[in-house]
Amino acid sequence: MPLPLFLPCAAGVEALLAEEVARLLPDASARAARGGVALAGDPHEVMVLNLESRLAQRVLIEVAEGPYRDETDLYQLAHGVAWSDWITPRQTLRVDSTSQRSPLKSLNFAALRVKDAVCDRMRDEHGERPNVDTVRPDLRIVLHVGPERAGVFIDSSGESLFKRGWREDQGDAPLKETLAAAMLAAAGWRGTPAEGGALHDPCCGSGTIAIEAAQIAMDLAPGRLRRFAFERLLPFATPERRADLQRLKSKATARVREPQVPIFASDISFRMVDFARRNAERAGVAEAIVFHGGDALERPPPPLPPELPGTLMVNPPYGERIEVAGKARQGVPRGRDDAPGTGRGDARRDDGEPSSDRDAPSDFFPRLAAHWKHAYTAHPAGWTAWILSPDMRLPSAMRLKESRRVPMWNGPIECRLFRFDLIAGSARGAAKA
């Protein structure tokens, strides 16, 4: 019997995730919803989604849903689930909670009542109950409470799916792998001459965009280097399911191909370039990426065949993320709240600590645009630039007319992914505009 599934994702990525699920599971009926994608799937499809999805944050299995008024209703909702179908009393569990306009005063108490319901039901059936493990539980339960209805989910992924298993070296504000993949998906970049062409990230940091691009170009399964929570759950622990998972991994390994287009990455910080190179080696894509050091405001575009188009994909420094360095930093006053490319928000690093809140200089983006107009518009096949920024005035600051803007959230920061077409004559047209 199919299981109701929900795949959460970054805000703004729902439609892209629905398209990805349709490619991975052509027979599934996926529906984009607020904050993710809903569908029905069996255990085999749960494994496929965990192994292959580049955009989903997790794969959640809904085991209970209904109306509620207080914590007692949540207890009854969770107590009605046959938890013995998922774990034994000797295994461990953890309950997390999320809410959207919930009237409850304490989510921690709500999660505690759900934990009590699971343990009470297991004790009634087996005479013993599972223990709680907040670090590496066998069963991860997610309680979501809305204004009137609640859902209880089993997290089949464990650690968030953006943790691909290759990142060990990182900078101050690393871009999540799932968001990098979403930027590439929104740009229609598939790693072929016809779909995106060559790729260049001139502000590569620890290499996330370039590494995600290389994995797409080589058709590497994003989850191939990691383990998943479902591997410790009873429906997936049978010899048949284990063999099924091994077949999926073997099939994913067999389909790996040589990239059809070149991928370039550079950064002003040679330390970050070294980090990116080591991350690429762990991800198995080092041979697919050409790394360089260099200032984004000065480095010439990588040489391409005349017929091959190029894509610039940039997650540049901005206020909540990281300080701009190099030529752009020289002689620029600090603390400009109105500088283009800056934004305000409660930015966090992946470990939950506040990240830097230092402003980009006011002329970084105009100078970047001037460099692009001078250096990139001469290429016969053209370059297309995509920039993720929280500044809605970025096109005006760059004196470029965007051809598209895609709403996308970088954690708590509301951003837009702007597209600029850098073709011959675009500098003159922009100047006239």
MARKOLTOR-549699 format. One line per field, with one value per residue (C-alpha): residue in one letter; x, y, z; residue number from 1. Coordinates in pm, whole numbers, padded with zeros to 5 digits, always signed. Example, Ala and Ser with C-alpha at 12.3 -4.5 7.8 and 13.67 -1.06 7.14 Angstrom:
type = A:S
X = +01230:+01367
Y = -00450:-00106
Z = +00780:+00714
seq = 1:2
***
This chain:
type = M:P:L:P:L:F:L:P:C:A:A:G:V:E:A:L:L:A:E:E:V:A:R:L:L:P:D:A:S:A:R:A:A:R:G:G:V:A:L:A:G:D:P:H:E:V:M:V:L:N:L:E:S:R:L:A:Q:R:V:L:I:E:V:A:E:G:P:Y:R:D:E:T:D:L:Y:Q:L:A:H:G:V:A:W:S:D:W:I:T:P:R:Q:T:L:R:V:D:S:T:S:Q:R:S:P:L:K:S:L:N:F:A:A:L:R:V:K:D:A:V:C:D:R:M:R:D:E:H:G:E:R:P:N:V:D:T:V:R:P:D:L:R:I:V:L:H:V:G:P:E:R:A:G:V:F:I:D:S:S:G:E:S:L:F:K:R:G:W:R:E:D:Q:G:D:A:P:L:K:E:T:L:A:A:A:M:L:A:A:A:G:W:R:G:T:P:A:E:G:G:A:L:H:D:P:C:C:G:S:G:T:I:A:I:E:A:A:Q:I:A:M:D:L:A:P:G:R:L:R:R:F:A:F:E:R:L:L:P:F:A:T:P:E:R:R:A:D:L:Q:R:L:K:S:K:A:T:A:R:V:R:E:P:Q:V:P:I:F:A:S:D:I:S:F:R:M:V:D:F:A:R:R:N:A:E:R:A:G:V:A:E:A:I:V:F:H:G:G:D:A:L:E:R:P:P:P:P:L:P:P:E:L:P:G:T:L:M:V:N:P:P:Y:G:E:R:I:E:V:A:G:K:A:R:Q:G:V:P:R:G:R:D:D:A:P:G:T:G:R:G:D:A:R:R:D:D:G:E:P:S:S:D:R:D:A:P:S:D:F:F:P:R:L:A:A:H:W:K:H:A:Y:T:A:H:P:A:G:W:T:A:W:I:L:S:P:D:M:R:L:P:S:A:M:R:L:K:E:S:R:R:V:P:M:W:N:G:P:I:E:C:R:L:F:R:F:D:L:I:A:G:S:A:R:G:A:A:K:A
X = +00000:+00146:+00263:+00180:+00511:+00616:+00945:+01024:+01244:+01360:+01086:+01063:+01189:+00858:+00782:+01139:+01121:+00790:+00957:+01250:+01021:+00834:+01166:+01274:+00933:+00741:+00443:+00406:+00159:+00361:+00193:+00376:+00253:+00362:+00719:+00757:+00604:+00343:+00303:+00235:+00512:+00621:+00943:+01131:+01037:+01136:+01484:+01498:+01405:+01663:+01938:+01859:+01687:+01909:+01646:+01457:+01571:+01421:+01182:+00906:+00653:+00318:+00183:-00097:-00295:-00601:-00760:-00641:-00715:-00453:-00168:-00409:-00538:-00178:-00115:-00417:-00312:+00033:-00092:-00301:+00005:+00137:+00492:+00590:+00580:+00873:+01103:+01152:+01146:+01527:+01575:+01579:+01373:+01365:+01073:+01114:+00835:+00750:+00454:+00263:+00025:-00031:-00225:-00009:+00207:+00493:+00615:+00854:+00564:+00375:+00677:+00704:+00342:+00404:+00709:+00496:+00234:+00495:+00651:+00314:+00193:+00517:+00501:+00139:+00234:+00577:+00608:+00904:+00961:+01230:+01476:+01536:+01853:+01879:+02202:+02163:+01817:+01688:+01347:+01319:+00966:+00854:+00538:+00392:+00111:-00090:-00376:-00624:-00468:-00153:+00058:+00300:+00582:+00870:+01189:+01339:+01647:+01807:+02055:+01926:+01981:+02195:+02466:+02597:+02889:+03180:+03201:+03474:+03635:+03412:+03420:+03221:+02885:+02867:+02583:+02370:+02410:+02033:+02015:+02307:+02123:+01806:+01994:+02118:+01772:+01610:+01866:+01786:+02150:+02180:+02549:+02511:+02604:+02234:+02125:+02350:+02682:+03000:+02972:+03184:+03152:+03389:+03308:+03324:+03402:+03427:+03306:+02943:+02798:+03078:+03069:+02691:+02723:+02991:+02775:+02486:+02711:+02842:+02496:+02628:+02360:+02378:+02320:+02565:+02828:+02602:+02372:+02002:+01775:+01543:+01819:+01749:+01369:+01194:+01019:+01357:+01570:+01456:+01700:+01482:+01490:+01862:+01923:+01694:+01900:+02223:+02079:+01984:+02338:+02495:+02270:+02361:+02733:+02700:+02540:+02819:+02947:+03220:+03108:+03013:+03100:+03383:+03324:+03535:+03557:+03768:+03789:+03986:+04096:+04351:+04265:+03905:+04020:+04222:+03914:+03703:+03960:+03972:+03591:+03576:+03820:+03601:+03293:+03466:+03448:+03793:+03881:+03565:+03641:+03918:+04006:+04184:+04254:+04170:+03959:+03611:+03650:+03964:+03984:+03916:+03647:+03759:+03829:+03545:+03488:+03301:+02989:+02966:+02759:+02854:+02669:+02794:+02642:+02721:+02632:+02831:+02928:+02652:+02582:+02456:+02697:+03058:+03291:+03396:+03772:+04027:+04008:+03646:+03738:+04017:+03933:+03564:+03397:+03235:+02885:+02675:+02323:+02195:+02472:+02348:+02381:+02327:+02028:+01908:+01801:+01881:+02149:+02286:+02569:+02491:+02579:+02315:+02555:+02515:+02728:+02912:+02705:+02945:+02832:+02950:+03105:+02865:+03042:+03112:+02820:+02852:+03218:+03136:+02881:+03132:+03386:+03130:+03026:+03388:+03510:+03214:+02999:+03261:+03201:+03010:+02779:+02717:+02722:+02423:+02480:+02271:+02318:+02153:+02099:+01868:+01884:+01581:+01759:+02053:+01975:+01968:+02294:+02454:+02300:+02183:+01830:+01745:+01561:+01424:+01405:+01323:+01216:+01438:+01526:+01880:+01791:+01610:+01717:+01465:+01652:+01602:+01795:+01851:+01931:+02136:+02204:+02561:+02565:+02745:+02608:+02452:+02694:+02578:+02215:+02259:+02429:+02140:+01891
Y = +00000:+00341:+00563:+00936:+01119:+01481:+01623:+01962:+02206:+02567:+02822:+02901:+02558:+02368:+02368:+02267:+01981:+01863:+01850:+01656:+01402:+01357:+01273:+01032:+00865:+00904:+00706:+00908:+01191:+01463:+01785:+02103:+02239:+02507:+02428:+02107:+01833:+01573:+01232:+00867:+00610:+00265:+00178:+00137:+00489:+00623:+00483:+00629:+00976:+00971:+00852:+01066:+01391:+01699:+01947:+01784:+01848:+01525:+01244:+01230:+00946:+01053:+00799:+01003:+01320:+01479:+01769:+01869:+02121:+02045:+01811:+01535:+01516:+01492:+01206:+01017:+01083:+00936:+00652:+00526:+00444:+00087:+00180:-00186:-00197:+00045:-00033:-00278:-00177:-00213:+00063:+00438:+00737:+01115:+01356:+01697:+01949:+02225:+02460:+02701:+02934:+02677:+02786:+02564:+02744:+02493:+02284:+02104:+01983:+01875:+01672:+01521:+01402:+01239:+01063:+00943:+00808:+00607:+00464:+00383:+00201:-00001:-00085:-00200:-00433:-00560:-00487:-00258:+00074:+00229:+00480:+00835:+00916:+01279:+01228:+00916:+00767:+00470:+00635:+01008:+01141:+01485:+01643:+01926:+02133:+02383:+02609:+02321:+02001:+01807:+01549:+01288:+01190:+00944:+01100:+00843:+01056:+01123:+01403:+01659:+01558:+01863:+01675:+01479:+01329:+01511:+01850:+01869:+02202:+02508:+02884:+03122:+03091:+02778:+02749:+02441:+02181:+02163:+02539:+02523:+02247:+02459:+02753:+02526:+02377:+02722:+02819:+02506:+02397:+02025:+01998:+01970:+02207:+02265:+02307:+02561:+02499:+02561:+02674:+02924:+03028:+03324:+03342:+02970:+02966:+02603:+02492:+02400:+02526:+02384:+02047:+02020:+02113:+01849:+01583:+01680:+01672:+01327:+01202:+01111:+01024:+01295:+01050:+00782:+00871:+00874:+00661:+00713:+00673:+00434:+00170:+00111:+00087:-00252:-00212:-00142:-00386:-00702:-00888:-00798:-00426:-00428:-00600:-00345:-00059:-00219:-00257:+00112:+00211:-00022:+00114:+00470:+00384:+00219:+00520:+00769:+00949:+01189:+01555:+01703:+02063:+02228:+02359:+02637:+02773:+03054:+03264:+03560:+03345:+03080:+02913:+02870:+02740:+02477:+02390:+02361:+02139:+01901:+01890:+01809:+01522:+01374:+01419:+01233:+01524:+01686:+01593:+01765:+02111:+02358:+02559:+02895:+03174:+03527:+03836:+03816:+04183:+04113:+03750:+03702:+03456:+03099:+03022:+02841:+02713:+02979:+02764:+02674:+02909:+02972:+03012:+03225:+03103:+03327:+03333:+03650:+03799:+04001:+04143:+03839:+03596:+03700:+03991:+04088:+04069:+04163:+04463:+04536:+04583:+04835:+05185:+05114:+05253:+05002:+04993:+05110:+04984:+05113:+04956:+04754:+04385:+04407:+04272:+04228:+03908:+03653:+03469:+03147:+02917:+02549:+02485:+02733:+03008:+03363:+03427:+03745:+04059:+04266:+04473:+04434:+04755:+04982:+04958:+04583:+04493:+04792:+04705:+04337:+04426:+04655:+04372:+04132:+04380:+04429:+04069:+03836:+03995:+03929:+03554:+03459:+03208:+03441:+03405:+03401:+03523:+03415:+03592:+03501:+03819:+03955:+04303:+04361:+04669:+04466:+04512:+04889:+04878:+04675:+04893:+04575:+04471:+04130:+03891:+03686:+03686:+03373:+03399:+03176:+03167:+03118:+02988:+03279:+03531:+03611:+03634:+03654:+03460:+03721:+03633:+03867:+03789:+03888:+03890:+04098:+04452:+04416:+04672:+04939:+04849:+04867:+05205:+05344:+05206
Z = +00000:-00095:+00188:+00201:+00159:+00200:+00077:+00239:+00048:+00058:-00006:-00374:-00481:-00462:-00836:-00923:-00674:-00820:-01163:-01020:-00852:-01181:-01351:-01078:-01040:-01367:-01237:-00916:-00887:-00715:-00602:-00508:-00174:+00067:+00167:-00029:-00244:-00149:-00314:-00240:-00261:-00150:+00036:-00293:-00396:-00054:-00116:-00469:-00344:-00065:-00295:-00599:-00499:-00524:-00407:-00119:+00237:+00371:+00277:+00540:+00571:+00713:+00964:+01126:+01050:+01201:+01389:+01735:+02007:+02268:+02360:+02462:+02106:+01981:+02226:+02092:+01733:+01790:+02011:+01721:+01510:+01498:+01596:+01627:+01247:+01241:+01536:+01822:+02190:+02197:+01944:+02008:+01905:+01893:+01838:+01675:+01616:+01372:+01363:+01145:+01328:+01601:+01914:+02137:+02391:+02397:+02105:+02340:+02553:+02240:+02126:+02474:+02459:+02122:+02266:+02558:+02317:+02123:+02438:+02599:+02289:+02266:+02639:+02604:+02319:+02431:+02802:+02738:+02567:+02345:+02486:+02364:+02173:+02063:+01863:+01650:+01701:+01506:+01463:+01392:+01437:+01320:+01463:+01257:+01408:+01207:+01312:+01347:+01215:+01299:+01123:+01256:+01022:+01019:+00888:+00651:+00575:+00912:+00858:+00610:+00249:+00181:+00373:+00076:+00265:+00095:+00272:+00533:+00443:+00445:+00489:+00706:+00529:+00311:+00063:+00122:-00151:-00202:-00267:-00511:-00695:-00692:-00848:-01127:-01176:-01195:-01460:-01660:-01636:-01709:-01794:-02171:-02457:-02528:-02164:-01999:-02170:-01972:-01611:-01417:-01051:-00993:-00619:-00552:-00178:-00072:-00415:-00357:-00687:-00901:-00722:-00756:-01124:-01179:-01013:-01241:-01548:-01449:-01338:-00992:-00736:-00466:-00179:-00283:-00017:+00289:+00503:+00569:+00872:+00687:+00687:+01059:+01025:+01012:+00672:+00512:+00712:+00534:+00306:+00008:+00081:+00151:-00182:-00348:-00204:-00321:-00672:-00675:-00573:-00829:-01102:-01003:-01019:-01360:-01524:-01434:-01744:-01848:-01836:-02173:-02081:-01885:-01532:-01381:-01027:-00883:-00570:-00439:-00144:-00234:+00098:-00017:-00356:-00170:+00038:-00278:-00447:-00151:-00131:-00503:-00452:-00179:-00399:-00684:-00929:-00902:-01261:-01389:-01242:-01327:-01014:-01012:-00769:-00872:-00814:-00970:-01075:-01278:-01384:-01758:-01864:-01923:-02289:-02464:-02817:-03020:-03047:-02675:-02454:-02093:-01763:-01475:-01148:-00853:-00485:-00410:-00073:+00087:+00430:+00619:+00457:+00429:+00374:+00022:-00026:-00287:-00515:-00421:-00054:-00106:+00016:+00074:+00391:+00625:+00768:+00474:+00544:+00210:-00001:-00301:-00240:+00136:+00319:+00673:+00839:+01103:+00908:+01056:+00976:+00929:+01292:+01411:+01515:+01379:+01071:+00986:+00935:+00731:+00437:+00081:-00055:-00237:-00573:-00586:-00812:-01052:-01099:-01143:-01411:-01585:-01590:-01733:-02003:-02102:-02082:-02133:-02404:-02674:-02670:-02989:-02819:-02524:-02148:-01914:-01560:-01261:-00926:-00595:-00391:-00119:-00277:-00500:-00642:-00770:-01144:-01099:-00906:-01185:-01458:-01625:-01716:-01577:-01807:-01518:-01138:-00938:-00570:-00356:+00014:+00143:+00490:+00660:+00393:+00120:-00210:-00584:-00844:-01116:-01476:-01697:-02063:-02155:-02533:-02792:-02783:-02436:-02291:-02537:-02477:-02102:-02129:-02332:-02079
seq = 1:2:3:4:5:6:7:8:9:10:11:12:13:14:15:16:17:18:19:20:21:22:23:24:25:26:27:28:29:30:31:32:33:34:35:36:37:38:39:40:41:42:43:44:45:46:47:48:49:50:51:52:53:54:55:56:57:58:59:60:61:62:63:64:65:66:67:68:69:70:71:72:73:74:75:76:77:78:79:80:81:82:83:84:85:86:87:88:89:90:91:92:93:94:95:96:97:98:99:100:101:102:103:104:105:106:107:108:109:110:111:112:113:114:115:116:117:118:119:120:121:122:123:124:125:126:127:128:129:130:131:132:133:134:135:136:137:138:139:140:141:142:143:144:145:146:147:148:149:150:151:152:153:154:155:156:157:158:159:160:161:162:163:164:165:166:167:168:169:170:171:172:173:174:175:176:177:178:179:180:181:182:183:184:185:186:187:188:189:190:191:192:193:194:195:196:197:198:199:200:201:202:203:204:205:206:207:208:209:210:211:212:213:214:215:216:217:218:219:220:221:222:223:224:225:226:227:228:229:230:231:232:233:234:235:236:237:238:239:240:241:242:243:244:245:246:247:248:249:250:251:252:253:254:255:256:257:258:259:260:261:262:263:264:265:266:267:268:269:270:271:272:273:274:275:276:277:278:279:280:281:282:283:284:285:286:287:288:289:290:291:292:293:294:295:296:297:298:299:300:301:302:303:304:305:306:307:308:309:310:311:312:313:314:315:316:317:318:319:320:321:322:323:324:325:326:327:328:329:330:331:332:333:334:335:336:337:338:339:340:341:342:343:344:345:346:347:348:349:350:351:352:353:354:355:356:357:358:359:360:361:362:363:364:365:366:367:368:369:370:371:372:373:374:375:376:377:378:379:380:381:382:383:384:385:386:387:388:389:390:391:392:393:394:395:396:397:398:399:400:401:402:403:404:405:406:407:408:409:410:411:412:413:414:415:416:417:418:419:420:421:422:423:424:425:426:427:428:429:430:431:432:433
***
